[in-house]
Amino acid sequence: MQIPRDEIESNLPRKGFVRQDTHHRYFYHEHNGKRTGAYAYTSQGSSFKTYGAELISRMKKQLKLDTNRQVVDLCLCPMTGSDYSNVLAGKGLIDRDER
């Protein structure tokens, strides 16, 4: 299972993430104008053009997801921004009433 870095960087902003460039590209999830604590970052290095299982597993923790498959679904679009908000609400990271 692999995800092209370009797909991650282009799809996360469509799902409620705000990009911030530093020595990495950080993507912070916001819901109703507030950060939820979920984030991801991508490296700008040439050896990280594709994310394999190890990096996907690291992203899983950052994104507050339970499985690598959920990360792939979020980054490659089967999971919508609304679906992701439902996952975070189920974990108590955002209010269900605010979705």
BAFI-3210 file (N, C-alpha, C; in Angstrom, 3 decimals, decimal comma, padded with zeros to 6 digits):
// residues 99
n [1|2|3|4|5|6|7|8|9|10|11|12|13|14|15|16|17|18|19|20|21|22|23|24|25|26|27|28|29|30|31|32|33|34|35|36|37|38|39|40|41|42|43|44|45|46|47|48|49|50|51|52|53|54|55|56|57|58|59|60|61|62|63|64|65|66|67|68|69|70|71|72|73|74|75|76|77|78|79|80|81|82|83|84|85|86|87|88|89|90|91|92|93|94|95|96|97|98|99]
n.u [000,844|000,721|001,076|001,161|003,064|002,246|-000,500|-001,359|-000,741|-002,365|-004,960|-005,546|-006,050|-008,606|-010,163|-010,466|-008,043|-005,376|-002,659|000,734|003,850|007,072|010,210|009,188|006,075|003,330|000,081|-002,666|-005,588|-008,662|-011,717|-014,682|-013,208|-011,371|-008,476|-008,180|-006,384|-005,535|-003,190|-000,860|002,279|004,390|007,428|009,831|011,870|013,573|013,516|011,117|008,846|006,875|004,731|005,097|004,160|005,322|005,539|002,885|001,766|002,851|001,587|-000,999|-001,194|-000,764|-002,976|-005,011|-006,312|-007,473|-006,619|-004,302|-005,557|-007,615|-006,124|-005,138|-007,595|-008,466|-006,479|-006,605|-009,151|-011,646|-012,668|-014,509|-014,341|-016,373|-016,854|-014,431|-014,627|-016,699|-015,383|-013,529|-015,328|-016,471|-014,391|-014,362|-012,985|-013,986|-017,025|-020,066|-022,289|-021,236|-020,530]
n.v [-001,164|002,097|005,690|008,431|011,327|013,771|013,384|013,244|015,850|017,399|016,537|016,610|019,372|019,694|018,379|019,707|020,450|022,670|024,039|024,502|025,702|024,732|023,455|021,082|020,138|020,973|019,866|020,903|019,905|021,560|022,424|024,078|026,445|025,859|024,170|020,653|018,927|016,894|016,136|016,160|015,615|016,218|015,311|017,245|016,092|014,340|011,588|010,884|010,737|008,939|007,407|004,708|001,737|002,101|004,922|005,602|004,375|005,966|008,372|007,624|007,724|010,466|011,533|010,610|008,211|004,767|002,677|001,754|001,615|003,500|005,857|005,776|005,889|008,444|010,083|009,480|009,956|008,270|008,590|011,194|014,692|015,114|012,492|012,060|013,948|012,758|010,488|011,696|012,892|010,632|009,809|011,700|014,064|016,244|018,088|016,391|017,864|019,968|019,144]
n.w [000,000|-000,993|-001,062|-003,156|-002,467|-003,555|-003,878|-001,225|-000,354|-001,997|-001,480|001,324|002,119|001,057|002,811|005,166|006,245|007,028|005,419|006,355|005,757|006,667|007,507|006,844|005,303|006,942|007,870|009,390|010,994|010,938|012,432|012,285|012,554|014,545|015,705|015,711|016,803|015,273|012,783|010,041|008,458|005,660|004,144|002,393|001,073|-001,584|-001,431|-000,408|-002,062|-002,396|-000,099|001,936|003,816|006,418|006,792|006,408|008,614|010,639|010,026|010,590|013,396|013,819|012,536|014,059|013,493|013,150|011,504|008,885|006,458|006,692|006,610|003,997|002,646|003,454|002,341|-000,365|-001,140|-000,912|001,663|002,885|003,882|005,716|006,574|007,882|009,929|011,338|012,310|014,042|015,809|016,915|018,481|020,368|019,881|018,598|018,979|018,546|017,885|016,478|013,947]
ca.u [000,000|001,518|000,365|002,049|003,087|001,446|-001,914|-001,566|-000,676|-003,461|-006,265|-005,820|-006,737|-010,018|-010,831|-010,465|-006,694|-004,743|-001,237|001,720|005,167|008,283|011,143|008,246|004,763|002,391|-001,335|-003,401|-007,028|-009,488|-013,162|-015,339|-012,199|-010,523|-007,659|-008,712|-005,299|-005,108|-002,303|000,060|003,274|005,097|008,798|010,111|013,010|013,297|013,329|009,788|007,823|005,817|004,658|004,824|003,476|005,887|005,142|001,427|001,513|003,143|000,511|-002,198|-001,177|-000,906|-004,324|-005,956|-007,072|-007,250|-006,002|-003,601|-006,551|-008,288|-005,210|-005,169|-008,907|-008,492|-005,552|-006,934|-010,512|-012,896|-013,168|-014,756|-014,079|-017,458|-016,571|-013,312|-015,171|-017,453|-014,404|-013,017|-016,420|-016,589|-013,290|-014,510|-012,061|-014,839|-018,411|-020,978|-023,213|-020,534|-020,189]
ca.v [000,000|003,311|006,913|009,476|012,533|014,796|013,115|013,641|017,304|018,049|016,115|016,968|020,670|019,534|017,657|020,518|020,662|023,914|023,789|025,440|025,270|024,965|022,530|020,085|020,717|020,539|019,991|020,878|019,799|022,543|022,205|025,298|027,440|025,443|022,983|019,479|018,113|015,976|016,788|015,291|016,402|015,540|015,749|017,786|015,359|013,599|010,163|010,692|011,056|007,952|006,978|003,286|001,285|002,669|006,322|005,618|004,032|007,164|009,329|007,116|008,258|011,914|011,842|010,046|007,146|003,448|001,728|002,303|001,731|004,787|006,894|005,699|006,384|009,892|010,746|009,207|010,477|007,583|009,177|012,620|015,522|014,849|011,173|012,230|014,633|011,751|009,665|012,497|013,055|009,352|009,724|012,796|015,153|017,379|017,881|015,862|018,935|020,930|018,598]
ca.w [000,000|-001,087|-001,409|-003,668|-001,636|-004,227|-003,573|000,177|-000,251|-002,706|-000,973|002,720|002,257|000,683|003,893|006,378|006,741|006,642|005,172|006,880|005,299|007,447|006,877|006,325|005,015|007,973|007,572|010,649|010,772|011,616|012,362|012,765|012,891|015,660|015,463|016,402|017,344|014,217|011,832|009,309|007,745|004,586|003,964|001,072|000,523|-002,820|-001,153|000,181|-003,062|-002,199|001,285|002,108|005,028|007,646|006,902|006,560|010,015|011,428|009,756|011,272|014,758|013,738|012,067|015,038|012,839|013,727|010,579|007,721|005,376|006,861|006,130|002,535|002,220|003,656|001,423|-001,764|-001,331|-000,574|002,905|002,725|005,057|006,654|007,156|008,804|011,105|012,089|013,028|015,156|016,769|017,601|019,439|021,322|019,592|018,260|019,405|017,515|017,503|015,643|012,640]
c.u [000,898|000,633|001,384|001,929|002,220|-000,045|-002,251|-001,687|-001,819|-004,828|-006,552|-006,483|-008,224|-010,842|-010,771|-009,101|-006,139|-003,241|-000,381|003,096|006,257|009,352|010,413|006,991|003,782|000,962|-002,086|-004,892|-007,754|-010,953|-013,830|-014,324|-011,267|-009,713|-008,152|-007,633|-004,797|-004,259|-001,555|001,140|003,937|006,483|008,984|011,270|012,631|013,078|011,950|008,681|006,639|005,883|004,235|004,219|004,009|005,459|003,629|001,054|001,798|002,049|-000,776|-002,291|-001,412|-002,342|-005,418|-006,862|-006,665|-006,502|-005,266|-004,575|-007,304|-007,417|-005,231|-006,497|-009,011|-007,652|-005,902|-008,422|-011,719|-013,512|-013,307|-014,359|-015,126|-017,271|-015,468|-013,790|-015,983|-016,525|-013,887|-014,084|-016,609|-015,514|-013,350|-013,593|-012,774|-016,252|-019,232|-021,918|-022,567|-020,246|-020,953]
c.v [001,238|004,490|007,906|010,739|013,638|014,633|013,540|015,154|018,007|017,702|016,527|018,340|020,615|018,903|018,411|020,753|021,971|023,657|024,908|024,912|025,693|024,122|021,280|020,840|020,132|020,790|019,813|020,821|020,847|022,204|023,398|026,311|027,082|024,217|021,830|018,644|017,090|016,758|015,718|016,195|015,547|016,142|016,254|017,058|014,505|012,112|009,865|011,071|010,106|007,473|005,522|003,002|001,934|004,122|006,469|005,309|005,220|008,211|008,924|007,699|009,763|012,308|011,312|008,987|005,792|002,485|002,457|002,501|003,058|005,936|006,938|006,262|007,899|010,603|010,549|009,411|009,574|008,118|010,680|013,382|015,307|013,498|011,284|012,931|013,667|010,848|010,425|012,706|011,772|009,146|010,842|013,968|016,410|017,057|017,340|016,950|019,926|020,411|019,259]
c.w [000,000|-001,484|-001,966|-002,802|-002,249|-003,947|-002,145|000,263|-000,978|-002,106|000,469|002,862|001,880|001,797|005,221|006,984|006,193|006,543|005,752|006,497|006,272|006,755|006,373|005,914|006,032|007,508|008,886|010,348|011,599|011,395|013,024|013,279|014,025|015,258|016,319|017,081|016,341|013,222|011,059|008,740|006,693|004,467|002,547|000,390|-000,680|-002,575|-000,552|-000,795|-002,982|-000,757|001,352|003,470|006,305|007,839|007,043|008,001|010,932|011,259|010,471|012,675|014,751|013,410|012,995|014,417|013,405|012,813|009,455|006,562|005,469|006,373|004,610|002,022|002,372|002,605|-000,048|-002,075|-001,128|000,724|002,691|003,984|006,129|007,344|008,206|010,081|011,964|012,896|014,248|016,217|017,578|018,650|020,482|021,072|019,100|018,732|018,252|017,012|016,530|014,246|011,531]
res [m|q|i|p|r|d|e|i|e|s|n|l|p|r|k|g|f|v|r|q|d|t|h|h|r|y|f|y|h|e|h|n|g|k|r|t|g|a|y|a|y|t|s|q|g|s|s|f|k|t|y|g|a|e|l|i|s|r|m|k|k|q|l|k|l|d|t|n|r|q|v|v|d|l|c|l|c|p|m|t|g|s|d|y|s|n|v|l|a|g|k|g|l|i|d|r|d|e|r]
***
